[in-house]
C-alpha cells in the first residue's frame, strides 16, 4: 500500500494541511498577502496568499487582484493537500514523522513537488536515512547550501540568504 493510500485510509497518521505546516507557510510565504503581487524571486510570477501561483491555483492569479481571506484559506488548503498527496506518491518510507512530512511539504510548496520528489533529500529519507535526508534539504553532499539560489536576468545563479534561512528551518523541522 502506498504512503498516499495509507494516509487516505488512516493506516498512517499523517495530517494533510497540519496547523504546523500552515503556520510555517505563513511565516515563509506571507500572512495576509491578499493582493496578488509579482514575486521578484520567481521572475515576476503573480503570487497571492501563502505562495499561490497560476501553477497551483484553480483560479487565475493576476497581479493587483484582491483575494478574500476565505478564498485564500480555501485555495491554500486545496493546494497544500494536493501537493502533499503528490509528495506521498514519491515517499516510500512510512516511518516518517508529521514534522518530516510537513518540512518536505513546505519544500515542495516552494520549489514544486516534482523537484522535491526528485531531490537527494527524499532519496535519503526513502532509504531510511532520515537525519541525513533532513540535512540535505539545506546542504549538498559537498557541504554547500542547496535550494537557495535563483537565476538572475543575466542567467547567473545568485545565492539568496532568505531562501537558505527557509531551507535551514525546513531541515530543523524535518529532523525534529
N, C-alpha and C positions, 0 to 999 in steps of 0.2 A: 504494500500500500504506500503510495507517495506521501510526502510530507503534506502536500496540499489536501489530499483526501483525509489524512489524519487530523488536520486542523478542522476541516469541514464537518467530519463525523464526530469530533470531540474526543478522538482516541489520543490526542495530544493536546495539552492545554496552552496553546499559544494564542493570544488575543490579537485580532486584527484591529488596527487603529487604536492601540492602547493609549491611555492618558499620558504615559511617559513619552511615547513616540510623538504624540500630537504637541505636547509641551516642547519637546526637543525641536520639532519642525518650526514651532512658533518662534523659538529663540533664533534659529539659523535662517529661516525663510522670511520671518517677519510676522508680527501680530498686527491685525488691523490694516493690512495692505488691501483696502477695498477699492482703490482706484488702480486700474491696470497701468503698468509703467514699462518702459523699455529697460530691461536688465542689462546693464553695461558689461557685466562679466559674461553674459551669454550673447554678446554681439547684438544687443538691442532687442532680443526676443521678448515680445509682450508677455508680461507675467503679472499675476494677481494673487491675492490671498496668500497662502503658505506655499508659494512656488508653483502655482498652477499655470500651465502654458498651453498653447494650442496642441502640443504633442500629447497632452494628458487629459485635457478638458473635453467634455461632450459639447460644450458651448464655445463659440468664438471668443477669443481673448484679444481685445482691441485696446491699444493704448488710449487712456483717457476715460474708458468706460468704468462706471461705478458698479460694483457688485455688493449686494446687501450682505450683512453678516450671516444671514440664513443661507443665502446662495453659496457663500464661501464655505460654510460648515458642511453643506450638502455635497458640494463638489470635492472638497478636501477629503471627506470620508470615503467617497466613491473612488477617488484617485489613489488614496493610500491603500485601501483594501485591494484594489485591482493590482497595484504594484506588489503588495505582499503576497497575493496568490501567485503572481508570476515568479516571485522570488522563491516561494515554496516549491515550485516546479523544478528548480535547479538545486535545491538543498536536499541532500540525501542523508545527512546526519540528523536524526531525530532526537539527539541528546542535547540540542542547543537550548539555552535559556531564553526567556522573554527578552531580556536585555540584549542578548546577541542578535535575536531576530529583529528587535527594534533598531539596533545600530545598523545592521545590514539594510533594513528598510529605509532608514534615513539616507544612507549612501545611495541606494537605488533611486530614491526620490530625487536626489540631487544630480546624479550622473546618468541615470537611466538603468532600469532593472536589467536589461541585457548586458550592459557593461559590468554591473556588479556581479551578475551570474558568471561572467567570463573572467572575473578577477582572480588573482593569486589568493586573495583572502578567502574567497568561497571555496576554492580548491583545497586549501589547507583545512578549513573548517569541516568540509565534507570528509576529509581524510582523518578526522578526529583530532587534529592539531588546533584546537580552538584558540588557545592563548596566542599561538604564532599567527593564526589567521586574523585574530583581532588586531594584532600589531601591524599586520600587512594592510590594514585599512589606511594607515598613515605613513608607513615606512616600507620602502622597497627592500629586497634581499641585500642590496648594496648599502643600505643604511641611509639612503636619500629619501626625502619626502616624496610621496606619490599622491595622485588625485588632487593636487594643489596648484595646478598650472592652467593658464588659459593661453590661447593663441592671440597675439595682438594683430593689429591691422597690417603689419609688415610680415606676418607669418611666423613670428618668433614666439617660443614658449616663454611665458612670464610667470614667475612664482608669485602666488597671491597668499600673503600671510593669513588672511581671514579664512581662506579655504583650508589651509593647513591646520588652523586652530579648530575648525569644524572636524577635520579628519582625526585630530588628536582626541577630541571629545567623543567621537564615534568609537574610536579604538578603546577608550576608557569605559564607555557604556557597554560595549561588546564584551569586555573582559570582566565586568562587574557581576 
